[in-house]
Amino acid sequence: MGMVNLYIKPKIIAEIGCNHKGSMDIAFELLDLAKQCGADVAKFQKRNSKELLSDKQYNSPHPNPENSYGSTYGEHREFLEFNLDQNIQLMNYCNKIGIEYSTSVWDVTSAKEIVSINPKMIKVPSACNNHFEMLKVLRDEYHGDIHISLGMTTEDEVSQIINFFDKDDILKNRVIIYACTSGYPVPFDQLCLLEIKKLINNFGDKVKSVGFSGHHLGISVDIAAYTLGAKWIERHFTKERTWKGTDHAASLEPAGLSKLIRDLNATHNSLKYKEKDILEIEKPQREKLKWQK
């Protein structure tokens, strides 16, 4: 019997989100970088700001004006938004370079638009996991995988989400749920990694998989998240953490993402039992060092 690895190799999502600063050129560059780092998936965000925001929210100033790309929050959001044709270009480019394209959708219009181009996976952000009109579009009009973050979500709300998708084997075949703390960045003492174990214990036999979406600093605790059972690891990704915008500070730069993927792959290769009592690598050491009676 060979060495059996009981752990599935983790899938890594580079969450570009809006870190492209509204520029397609930067978006393409970030896709190249994510691919070079070894990420499996590159993910964007899709919003219809007029639908998502109230008139008051749309016309109010950005709460952090130094991060704003417009004179109002609505203008800021519109500046960072890619239209459907641009998302098609991004998906085609992902296919060309060999990385999976995905995006999170924040409203019904965005969900319908992205469903129309049929990517393999669509993400539901923590902010919208209780938007059941939008979830219904993903459940009933789409056939790919639905990845759902569970940050800032009560246990009752999690149960409602699980029950909503619990029909026709959708949960088992298409739904991946993520442990997440919603903050930018999140201190380590509030990451609550044992939520991964709780999701596996409560829903692991019902859903397709469990993941971890981290908004923390550094790359050490992702190893623990994987070892605890998270099969998907999602991290925000940027070229330069000092760029203007709220997400850059909680993002990994290419060097960090490359090291994270290197370390996760090393961890994957390490998580196995010995195939026999004395491995081949140990035999010379045993002969040389083992106490002889």
Buried (B, 14 or more C-beta within 10 A) or exposed (E): EEEEEEBEBBBBBBBBBBBBBBEEEBBBEBBBBBBEBBBBBBBBBBBBBEEBBEEEEBEEEBEEEEBBBBEBBBBBBBBBBBEBEEBBBBBEBBEEEEBBBBBBBBBBBBBBBBBEBEBEBBBBBBBBBBBEEBBEBBBEEBEBBBBBBBBBBEEEEBEBBBEBBBEEEBBEEBBBBBBBBBBEBBEEEEBEBEBBBBBBEBBBEEBBBBBBBBBBBEBEBBBBBBBBBBBBBBBBBBBEBEBEBBBBBBBBBBEBBBBBBEBBBEBBEEEEEEEEEEEEEBEEEEEEEEEEE
